[in-house]
Amino acid sequence: MAIAKRFLVSGRVQGVFFRAFTRDVALREGLTGTVRNLADGRVEAYVEGPDAAVAAFERELRVGPPAARVDEVAASSENPVGARDFRITG
């Protein structure tokens, strides 16, 4: 069953290849969705896919790439919108 989740990631997550890392993890897990930088310094990711794949994605998001420092990950369930691929949107 496909689920959807939105993640807001706080910490040192901009300028450290966090969006590219997020895209790579999503593609490896077979997820669709988006990732973008927010003006307040956080990163927002939205993913759709199987529950187990979304859970694996969230575990990796909480660690991040080597140059990042993840302080907090806020996750919320969403209604799937039928994303067809995974994109860095901003």
Secondary structure as UniProt FT lines:
FT   STRAND          2..12
FT   HELIX           18..29
FT   STRAND          32..37
FT   TURN            39..40
FT   STRAND          43..50
FT   HELIX           51..61
FT   TURN            62..63
FT   TURN            66..67
FT   STRAND          69..78
FT   STRAND          86..88
//
